[in-house]
Amino acid sequence: MRQILALVLKELLAVLRDPRSRMVLIGPPLIQLLVFGYAATFDLNRVPIAVYNQDPSQISRDLVARFAGSPTFRVKTVLGGRQRIGDMIDSGEVQAALVIDRRFTRDLLTHKPAPIQMIVDGRNSNRALMILGYARAIVDNFALRGIRFHGRPVFPAKLVMISRYNRSLTSQWFIVPGIVALLTQVVTLLVVALSVAREREMGTFDQLLVTPLRQFDILLGKGIPGLLIGGVEASIIIAVAVFWFRVPFRGDLGTLYLGLTLYVLSVTGIGLAISALSATQQQALLGAFLFMVPSVILSGFATPIANMPKWIQLLTLVNPMRYFLIIVRREFLEGSGLIELVPQLWPMAVIAFATLGAAAWLFRYRVT
């Protein structure tokens, strides 16, 4: 055990004494956390729109004022005709155009349907659907509250929406906990994947083999530093999420760190397997990124797994990030307990056992 601890200490010093390694461990994760936390948002704010109002009445102006006063939209220009709408959307100058027909007020006052046209840039389909949803909410609110004063009956019922766990629907509460899983995987995988490859490239790996350490001891000595660094990195990100971004943490730290341990063990096994197969650090780095990109895509970080084809959903079952994302988000927002998260914990334990076993076999195969 003393020999293994000496190797662990050697690995930690090798990482922390190298200025480039320190920069990779400290600088980029914090920068990515801030960038993702502030920039990666599903909320719409001040979407530029154009308005073409053919009905110069007070009612139509009230409707336009509701769009202009909403934090979601920003009226960038008022048009005198339809000719420029296509060009402005094509160039990205505006993302939508509100068109009010000249018979809008007359149709309302005569109890006829008074349609309003919303022309939206559909190149980003998700954003277009969100713009239409916000616009529909403004129009529905206008119909419920404003038209009653002009003799039009209001709807007998009104829908009141209450969102559980995230009443304000703040997208940061969903994105930032997911970054814990994302950045923990990036840092752990890079540190572990480069460990053996760095020894081979520097020519010191053969010296390590002639020491009294067994192959299993070397494997432990290479894996434990990544496990420690990944845990510390995740703890820092969790603290930033709670104290900087003010994401509520409603769960149990013990359950969260149990999931984190299994997750880091799984990623460590994958990193050790990549490191065992790589002869140089460049190959290890390429192998790490080849794993990370599909891992993030198939994790449900940005797009729901339920929306993927069935055969793709089967591939996600061997992705440890899929399970830890559910754990960390449910711990932050729902306050789930250990029993509720067992369906996510045991698959990660199986993945950790399989990846560490595969790494041990590859390590023995490559050495012999």
Backbone hydrogen bonds, N-H to C=O, Kabsch-Sander energy under -0.5 kcal/mol:
donor,donor_aa,acceptor,acceptor_aa,energy
5,L,1,M,-2.5
6,A,2,R,-2.0
7,L,3,Q,-2.0
8,V,4,I,-2.6
9,L,5,L,-2.7
10,K,6,A,-2.2
11,E,7,L,-2.4
12,L,8,V,-2.6
13,L,9,L,-2.5
14,A,10,K,-2.3
15,V,11,E,-1.9
16,L,12,L,-2.9
17,R,13,L,-2.4
18,D,14,A,-0.5
22,R,18,D,-2.5
23,M,19,P,-2.1
24,V,20,R,-2.1
25,L,21,S,-2.1
26,I,22,R,-2.1
27,G,23,M,-1.1
30,L,26,I,-1.3
31,I,27,G,-2.3
32,Q,28,P,-3.2
33,L,29,P,-2.4
34,L,30,L,-2.2
35,V,31,I,-2.8
36,F,32,Q,-3.1
37,G,33,L,-2.6
38,Y,34,L,-2.1
39,A,35,V,-3.2
40,A,35,V,-0.7
40,A,36,F,-1.1
41,T,39,A,-1.7
46,R,71,P,-2.5
47,V,72,T,-3.7
49,I,74,R,-2.4
50,A,96,A,-2.1
51,V,77,T,-2.1
52,Y,98,L,-3.2
53,N,51,V,-0.5
54,Q,52,Y,-0.7
54,Q,100,I,-2.2
57,S,55,D,-2.3
61,R,57,S,-1.9
62,D,58,Q,-2.1
63,L,59,I,-1.8
64,V,60,S,-2.2
65,A,61,R,-2.2
66,R,62,D,-1.5
67,F,63,L,-1.5
68,A,64,V,-2.6
69,G,65,A,-2.4
70,S,66,R,-0.6
70,S,67,F,-0.7
74,R,47,V,-2.6
76,K,49,I,-2.6
76,K,74,R,-0.9
77,T,49,I,-1.0
79,L,51,V,-3.1
79,L,77,T,-0.5
85,I,82,R,-1.2
86,G,82,R,-0.6
88,M,84,R,-2.5
89,I,85,I,-2.1
90,D,86,G,-2.5
91,S,87,D,-2.1
92,G,88,M,-0.6
92,G,89,I,-0.7
93,E,88,M,-1.4
94,V,88,M,-1.3
95,Q,48,P,-2.9
96,A,48,P,-0.8
97,A,119,I,-2.4
98,L,50,A,-3.1
99,V,97,A,-0.6
99,V,117,Q,-3.1
100,I,52,Y,-2.4
100,I,98,L,-0.5
101,D,99,V,-0.5
101,D,115,P,-0.6
104,F,101,D,-1.6
107,D,103,R,-2.6
108,L,104,F,-1.8
109,L,105,T,-2.6
110,T,106,R,-1.4
111,H,108,L,-1.6
112,K,107,D,-3.6
117,Q,99,V,-2.3
119,I,97,A,-2.7
120,V,118,M,-0.6
121,D,95,Q,-2.6
122,G,120,V,-0.7
125,S,123,R,-0.7
128,A,124,N,-2.5
129,L,125,S,-2.3
130,M,126,N,-1.8
131,I,127,R,-2.5
132,L,128,A,-2.4
133,G,129,L,-2.1
134,Y,130,M,-2.5
135,A,131,I,-2.5
136,R,132,L,-2.6
137,A,133,G,-1.9
138,I,134,Y,-2.0
139,V,135,A,-2.3
140,D,136,R,-2.7
141,N,137,A,-2.2
142,F,138,I,-2.3
143,A,139,V,-2.4
144,L,140,D,-2.2
145,R,141,N,-2.2
146,G,142,F,-2.3
147,I,142,F,-0.9
149,F,146,G,-1.0
150,H,147,I,-2.0
151,G,148,R,-1.3
152,R,147,I,-1.4
161,M,159,L,-0.5
164,R,162,I,-0.6
166,N,164,R,-0.9
169,L,166,N,-1.7
171,S,169,L,-0.6
173,W,170,T,-1.1
174,F,171,S,-1.1
175,I,171,S,-2.5
176,V,172,Q,-2.2
178,G,174,F,-0.7
179,I,175,I,-1.2
179,I,176,V,-0.7
180,V,176,V,-0.9
180,V,177,P,-0.7
181,A,177,P,-0.8
182,L,178,G,-2.0
183,L,179,I,-2.8
184,T,180,V,-1.6
185,Q,181,A,-1.8
186,V,182,L,-2.0
187,V,183,L,-2.5
188,T,184,T,-2.2
189,L,185,Q,-2.5
190,L,186,V,-2.1
191,V,187,V,-2.4
192,V,188,T,-2.4
193,A,189,L,-2.6
194,L,190,L,-1.7
195,S,192,V,-1.1
196,V,192,V,-0.6
197,A,193,A,-0.6
198,R,194,L,-2.1
199,E,195,S,-1.4
200,R,196,V,-2.4
201,E,197,A,-2.5
202,M,198,R,-2.0
203,G,199,E,-0.9
203,G,200,R,-0.6
204,T,199,E,-1.7
205,F,199,E,-1.2
208,L,204,T,-1.6
209,L,205,F,-1.5
210,V,206,D,-1.0
211,T,208,L,-1.0
218,I,214,R,-2.3
219,L,215,Q,-2.2
220,L,216,F,-2.3
221,G,217,D,-2.8
222,K,218,I,-1.9
223,G,219,L,-1.7
224,I,220,L,-2.7
226,G,222,K,-0.5
227,L,223,G,-1.9
228,L,224,I,-2.5
229,I,225,P,-2.8
230,G,226,G,-2.6
231,G,227,L,-1.9
232,V,228,L,-2.5
233,E,229,I,-2.7
234,A,230,G,-2.4
235,S,231,G,-2.1
236,I,232,V,-2.1
237,I,233,E,-2.1
238,I,234,A,-2.6
239,A,235,S,-2.2
240,V,236,I,-2.3
241,A,237,I,-2.5
242,V,238,I,-2.0
243,F,239,A,-2.9
244,W,240,V,-2.2
245,F,240,V,-1.8
247,V,241,A,-2.5
250,R,248,P,-0.6
250,R,331,E,-0.9
250,R,332,F,-1.2
251,G,331,E,-1.1
252,D,336,S,-0.6
256,L,252,D,-2.1
257,Y,253,L,-2.8
258,L,254,G,-1.7
259,G,255,T,-2.2
260,L,256,L,-2.3
261,T,257,Y,-2.3
262,L,258,L,-2.1
263,Y,259,G,-2.3
264,V,260,L,-2.8
265,L,261,T,-2.2
266,S,262,L,-2.0
267,V,263,Y,-2.4
268,T,264,V,-2.6
269,G,265,L,-2.2
270,I,266,S,-1.8
271,G,267,V,-2.7
272,L,268,T,-2.7
273,A,269,G,-2.0
274,I,270,I,-2.3
275,S,271,G,-2.5
276,A,272,L,-2.5
277,L,273,A,-1.5
278,S,274,I,-1.0
284,A,280,T,-1.9
285,L,281,Q,-2.7
286,L,282,Q,-2.3
287,G,283,Q,-2.7
288,A,284,A,-2.3
289,F,285,L,-2.0
290,L,286,L,-2.3
291,F,287,G,-1.4
292,M,288,A,-2.4
293,V,289,F,-2.0
295,S,291,F,-1.7
296,V,292,M,-2.5
297,I,293,V,-2.0
298,L,294,P,-2.5
299,S,296,V,-1.2
300,G,297,I,-0.6
301,F,296,V,-0.8
307,N,304,P,-1.0
308,M,305,I,-1.7
313,Q,309,P,-2.2
314,L,310,K,-1.6
315,L,311,W,-1.0
316,T,312,I,-1.4
317,L,314,L,-1.0
318,V,315,L,-1.4
319,N,316,T,-1.7
322,R,319,N,-1.0
323,Y,319,N,-0.8
324,F,320,P,-2.0
325,L,321,M,-2.2
326,I,322,R,-1.2
327,I,323,Y,-2.0
328,V,324,F,-3.0
329,R,325,L,-2.2
330,R,326,I,-2.3
331,E,327,I,-2.4
332,F,328,V,-2.0
333,L,329,R,-2.5
334,E,330,R,-1.4
335,G,330,R,-1.9
336,S,330,R,-1.1
341,L,337,G,-1.1
342,V,338,L,-0.5
342,V,339,I,-1.0
344,Q,341,L,-1.3
345,L,341,L,-1.8
346,W,342,V,-2.2
348,M,344,Q,-0.9
349,A,345,L,-1.9
350,V,346,W,-2.1
351,I,347,P,-2.6
352,A,348,M,-2.8
353,F,349,A,-2.3
354,A,350,V,-2.5
355,T,351,I,-3.0
356,L,352,A,-2.3
357,G,353,F,-2.0
358,A,354,A,-2.6
359,A,355,T,-2.5
360,A,356,L,-2.2
361,W,357,G,-2.2
362,L,358,A,-2.7
363,F,359,A,-2.5
364,R,360,A,-2.3
365,Y,361,W,-2.6
366,R,362,L,-2.9
367,V,363,F,-1.9
368,T,364,R,-2.4
